[in-house]
């Protein structure tokens, strides 16, 4: 019946059995605090509209509901928890719109396919939302203005999606991708027509190795931190190139492919678990052509973990004027350290393969008597006693830190 309990002030209404049909505006502006239905088959538009005291709404598995009517719980400002039965097929337009305290929604385990219509969760209070494999379609603005939403976890990508599902979710700053495949175009539509407006800070990926390289990370202009949790992933050339705000990355591969981080001007920190092992058998980083080209913020301590330096690998990086080349490095290629700010190079080991134009021409080198070549990388080279390697005066405190580690490693 329509408007059956319209404006009812009672906080507790008891039915001998769950009503099968709940009519339009049946509980409009009603003061009830909790719903628990087990057999309902239909709920009409605005059935619980503006029921501002309602805190919990449970629809048991006995309900044969396929959908809620439009605006069913709109403006239920105290609603915090909803349980949705397995028979549901769509969350209709504005069903939970402006349920500002709604943070917990539980879906039936047998749901096979679910559609989210326009503004169905607009202005809700979620801090995190999980997109699962049964969530197959999202209409535009479904989660618009969920101002507390911080994280999206993607376990499966929708089949059908319209623009701006998470439009104006201004606190959203983290995506965790757990899907077996990554569909960048779908992700772009999901987040809005202009993905650069979304202030994503973190992306965490745990997926198969065949799909991550399809992501155009440079499109995520605001991403600052990336975690790639799959240890079997080889990262393709240029994958993170031009990610201008990227500051740190966690990954398992120790191969820095061609131009992998080129023009990541704010990149500071790279964490590779196999490289950070303390054992002598630890993996070392191989940096190929232009791997860190123009990474002006890169912490130069990464050199402690490098074995191969490719062409222009560290071109344009901002390193200290005085630097020790660790004895882990086996080869330095063309233009590797050009325009990196290095004025003096110290090398205190016996042998290194190095081309003639690895450093700026004004750079000078210092090597020990045990060094096998007459000059170091064709630079103006001075022979020094090996003990001098332990008393090289640093140009700054960061360098002192690096030098301390270098000396301790040699002892």
N, C-alpha and C positions, 0 to 999 in steps of 0.2 A: 504494500500500500504506500502511495506517495505521501511524504510529509507526516508519517505515522507518529513520530516522536519529535516533531519539529520544535525546537526551542525547549526541549525537556530539561528540567533542572536536576533530575535524579541522577546520582552518580553510579547507581547500580541497577541494572535492568536484567531480570532473570527470565529465560525462556525454558519451558519444559523440554523442548528440543530445538535444535538450531533451525531458524527459518530458512526455507528453500530459496525464497526470493526476497531481496531487500530493495524496496522501491526508490524512486527518485526523491532525493532530499529527505529520506526517511528519518535520519538522525541529525539533520542540519542543526548546527549550533547546540547540540545536545551536550550535557555535562558528564557523560559516562567516561570512565577512566580506563576500562579494559574491555577488549573484545576477545571472545574465544568461540569460533564457529567451526563445526565439524561436518555439516551436511549441505551447506548453501550451494546453490547452482548458478545464481545470477545476482549481481549487485549493480544497480542502476547508477546513472550519473549523480554526482554530488551527494551520495548516500550519507556520508559522514562529514560533509563540508563544514569547516569552521568549528569542529568539535574540539575546542581548544584545551580541554582537560584530558583528552584521550592520550594515554602513554604507551599502551601495548595493543597490538592487533595480531591475533593468531588465527590462521586459517588452516585447520588440520587436513590430513591427507584424505579424509572422507569427503571433503568439498570437491564438487565437480566443476569448479570454476574454470572457465577458459580465459576470462578477462575480467577486469574491473571496469565499471563505467567511468567515463571521463570525469576528472576532478573529484573522484571518490573521497580522497582524504585531503584535499587541498585546504591549506590554512590550519591544519591540525598541528599547532605550534608546539605542543608538548609530546608529540609522538616520537618515541625513541627506538622502538623495536617492532619489526613486522616479520611474520613467518608466512611465506607464500607457498601454496600447495603445488604438487607436481603436475596437476592438470593444466596449469596456467600456460597460455600461449602468447599473451601480449600484456605489456604494461601500458595501459591506454594513456591518452593525452592528459597531461597535468594531474595524473592520479595522486602523486605525492608532492606536488608543487607547493613550495613554501612550508614544508614540514622542516623547519629550521633546526630541530633537535634530532632528526632522524639520522642515526649513525650506524645502526645495525640492522641489516636485512638478511634473512635466511631463506634460501631458495630450496624447494623440494628436490630430493636427490634424483627423482625420475623425470625431471623436465628434459624434453628432447630438443625443443627449439623455442626460443623466446625472442619476441620483438619488443623493442623499446620505442614508444612513440614520442612525439614532440613534447618537450618540457615535462616529461613524466617525473623526473627527479630534480627539477629546477629549484634552486635556492635551498637544497637540503644540506644537512650538517655533516655528511661523510668526510672523514679524514683520509680514508683509503677505499678504493673500489677495485674489485677483481673482475676482469672480463674473462669469462670461461668459454669453453668450446660450444656450449649450448646457446649462448647469446649470439644469435645469428644476424640480427639487423638492429641498427640504431638510427632513429630519425634525427633530424637536425635539432640542436639545442636541448637534447635529452637531459643533460646535466648542467645546463647553463647556470652561471652564478652560484655554483657550490663553493662558497668562499673559504671553507675550511679544508677543501680537498687538497691534499699534499701529494699523494702517490697513486699511480695507476699500475696495477699488476696485470699483464696481458698473458693469459694462459692459452688463448686461442683467438685468432683474428676473425672478425665478423665477415659474413658473406656479402651483406648489403649494408651500405653505410652512406649517410648524407653529411653535409658539411657542418662543422662547428658543434660537434656533440658536447665538447667540454668548453664551449665558448665562455669567456669571462671568468674562468676559474683561476683567479689571480694568484693563489698560493701554490698552485700545482708546480712542483719542482723535481719530481722523480718519476721515472718510468722503469719498471722491472719487466723484462721480456722473458717469459718462460715457454713460449710457444715453440713448436718444432720447426716452424718457418717464420720468417719475418717478411711482411709485405709493406714496403716503404710507402707505396701509394695509399694503401689503406690507412696506415698510421698517420700520414699527412692529412687525409680527409678527417680522420677521427679527431685530430687535435685542432683543426681549423684551417681555413683556406690560406692563411698566412702563418705558417708554423713558426716564423721568427717572433711572433708576438707572444708565444708561449714561453714562459721563463723557466725552461727546464734546466735544472742544475745537475741532476744525476741521471745516468742511464746505466742500468745493470742488465746484462744479457747472459742468459743460460740457455743456449739453443744449439742446434746442430751446426756443424762447421760449414755447411753448404749455403746457408742463407745470410749470414752476417755480412758477407762481402757485397750483398746487394743493397745495403743501406747507404744512402748518401749522407754521411755524417755532417758534411759541410752545410747541409740545409738546416741543421740544428745550431743556429748561430749563438745561442745562449748557453749551450751545454758546457759545464765546467768540469764534471767528473764522470768518468766512464769505467765500469767494471765489466770485464769479459771473463765469465766464470768457467767456460768450457776449455779444458786443457788441450784439446785436440785441434784447436782452430789455428790455421795459418792465415795471417792477415795480409790481404792483397796490397799491392802498391797503391799509394795515394789515398788509402782508405780514410785517413783522418786529416788529409791535407786541407788547409784553409779553415780549420776549426779554430777560429780566432780567439775564442774565450776558453778553450780547453786548458785546464790547469793540471789535472792529474789523471793517470790511467793505471788500472790494475789489469794485468794480462799474464798469460802463461808463456807465450812464445818469446824466445830470445833473439829472433830474427827480425830486424828492422828493415823491411823491404823498401824498395826505391820510393822516395818521396812520401813515406808513410805518414810522417808528421810535418811535412813541409809547410812553412808559414803558420805553424801553431805558435804564435808569438808570445802567448802567456803560459805555455806548457812548462811546468817546473819539475814535476815529480812523476817518475815511472816506477811501478812496483812489479817485479817479476820474481815470483817465489823461488824458482830454480836457480836464479842468479844470486839471490841473497843468502843462499846456504853458506854456512861457515866452512864446510869441508873443502879440501883442495880439489876435489873432483866436480866442483860446482860448474854449471854451465856459464859461458861468457856470452856477451852480447855481440852480435855481428851487425854492424851498421852499414847498410849498402848506400848506393848513390843517392845523395840529397835526403837521406833519412831524417835528419834533424835540421834541414836547411832553414835558416832564418828563425830558429827557435831561440829568440833573444832572451828568454827568461829561464832557460834550461839550467838546472843545477849541474855544474861541471863535475861534481863527484861521480857522475855516471861513468866518467872515463876509467874509474877504478874497476869497472866491471866489463870493459870492452876489450875484444881481441882483434877485431878487424874494423878499420875505418875506411869506408868507401869514398868515391869521388864526391867532393863537396858535402860530405856527410854532416859536418858541423859549420858549414859556411854561414857567416852572419850571426853566429851565437855570441853571447856576451860573456867571455871568460876573463879571469884575472890577467893582468899584464905579465905576471911571473907564474909559470906553471911547471909542474913535474909530469912528464909522460910516464905513466905506470908501466912496469915491466910485463904486464899482461898483454899489452898491445903488440901485435906481431906485424901489422902492416898499416901504413898510412898512405892514402892515395892522393891523386891530383886535387888541389884546391880544398883539401879536407878542412883546414882551419883558416882559410882566407877570410879576412874582414871579421875576425873573432876577437880582436883586441889584445892578442897575445904579443908581448914584446920580447920576452926571454923564455927559452925552453930549456929545461934540464932533463937529461936522460942518463940514468945511472946503471944501465944494464949493458950487455955485450953486443946485441945485434937487433936490428930492426929493418924491415923493408920499407923504404920511403922514397917517394918520387921527388923530383926537383922543385916543384911548385906547390908543396903542401901548405906552406905558411906564407904570410906576407914577406916580401923581400927585405923589409927592415927588421924582421925578427932575428935575434941572435940566439945561438945555441951553446950549451955547456954540456960536455960529456966527460966521462972518466977515461983513464988510460986504457981500460979494458975494451972500450968501444972499438970495433973492428974497422970502421971506415974513417977516412980522413976528415969528412965533414958530415954533419947531420942534416939530412934533407936538403943538401946544397946551400945551407945557410952559413953565415960567418960563424965559425965554431971554435970554441976555446976548450982546451983540455983542463980538467980539474981533478984534484985528488978525490977518491971515492968517499972519504970522510966528509967532504964538503956537502955531499948530498943530505947529510943530517943536520946541517946548519944553514940551509938556504933560508934567507929571511923572507917571510911571507909579505904580501902586499895588503892583506886584510885578514880578519879573523876566520872567515870561511876557509881561506887558503891554508891557514895554520892548522885547521882541523884536518884538511886533506893531507897535508904534509906529515902530520903526526901519524895518520893511518899508514901512509906510504912507508915511513921509516920503520914502523913496527912490523910491517909485513916483510921488510927486508932482513930483519934481525933473525 
